[in-house]
Amino acid sequence: MILIKNGLIKPISGPDIPGGQVLLDGGKIVAVGKTVDAPADAQVIDAQGGIVAPGFVEGHCHIGLDEEAIGFEGADYNESTDPVTPHMRGIDGLNPMDEALFDACSHGVTTAVTGPGSANVVGGTFLAVKLWGKRVDNMVVKDPVAMKIAFGENPKRCYGGNNKKAPITRMGTAALLREVLQKSKEYMEELDAWEKDPEGCKKPKFDAKLHAMLPVMRGEIPLKSHAHRADDIFTSLRIAKEFGVGITLDHCTEGHLIADELSKEGRPCLVGPTFGSKSKFELKNKCWDTPRVLAENGVKIAIITDAPVIPLKYLPLCAGLAIKAGLPEEEAWKAVTLHPAEIAGIGDRVGSLAPGKDADVVVYKGNPLTDVQYETLVTIIDGKIVYQA
């Protein structure tokens, strides 16, 4: 067992506990409170008055698939040979040895939702992983989490222009997505009919792409929509409604311009990467006001890095810049812990400090969201100390 004591406990799902304690047993949190009943032989970590918080959760990135410092050999996040590749699986491109994973957990990020990029209209599945381990199979929290889709400039740039291959326009992107959704619906209906009546119905011929879309069509996972511009956001919502499937709005760069409309939709928004330059036209309205305005309109938000666009270790810095732009600090904490966990469907395991949840706990000297000179003292993932200053 591990006892963490003498810290400002931030459960996230409840009020802060000054001078509190957290007890870990194996890979789970056992108790959180002002005092806890710990055995005499528990390993003790003295937080020295620092903050004790759940590990940060990144809601959208490409860590492990777009690796640090090795160029083409580490670029395993866009299968840009076909604009529709739902049968790609992020787990098959993730390298746990990517140095970015350790950099992230040494700054308090313990879980990431990662997967394919945005070159394709349909790119494949995202998964949630812990950021420590040698074998990705043992690091998985949930797989799949969502099916990546993309709107706007990226699919057009990848397949249009000199390639003269769809999509060249936003109309083409929408049409390709509708086509695969309609085919997937029909495939699902034929498969369901055969399973109910194998003698009276013909089993559909196996199709890897359409089979990969079944969890989306059955409501088991949502579409994960790369959309920056307001019109692209609305197109993604329009198509999701047409087919009755779930969707999250990722990047949502112009979300602050349409917050009143998004508040009616009840869909979560994963905002970012906001730090850095406006590298393309559809980012022209990028600003740090977006998280605040969306939150003020009742939209559930997560703040994301889109790593390696922003190195994942700077996730708390991004939350801090949102605070500077007016987002309340407690909302910012939720936007990089509990909210992305809930959006990914893993809120029962990570994102807050509560009995029964995974023992992913970080001890800080200073406040990682408001103090650029903060220091990570200890990072614990699944009850194991994976970093210690």
Secondary structure, DSSP 8 states (H G I E B T S, - for coil): -EEEEEEEE--SSS--EEEEEEEEETTEEEEEESS----TT-EEEE-TT-EEEE-EEEEEE-TTTB-TT-GGGGB-S--TT-SB-TT-BGGGG--TT-HHHHHHHTTTEEEEEE---SSSSEEEEEEEEES--S-GGGTEEEEEEEEEEE-SHHHHHHHSGGG--S-SSHHHHHHHHHHHHHHHHHHHHHHHHHHH-TTTS------HHHHHTHHHHTTSS-EEEEE-SHHHHHHHHHHHHHHT--EEEEE-TTGGGSHHHHHHHT--EEE---SS---SGGGTT--THHHHHHHHTT--EEE--TTTTS-GGGHHHHHHHHHHTT--HHHHHHHTTHHHHHHTT-TTTSSS--TTSB--EEEEES-TTT-TT-EEEEEEETTEEEEE-
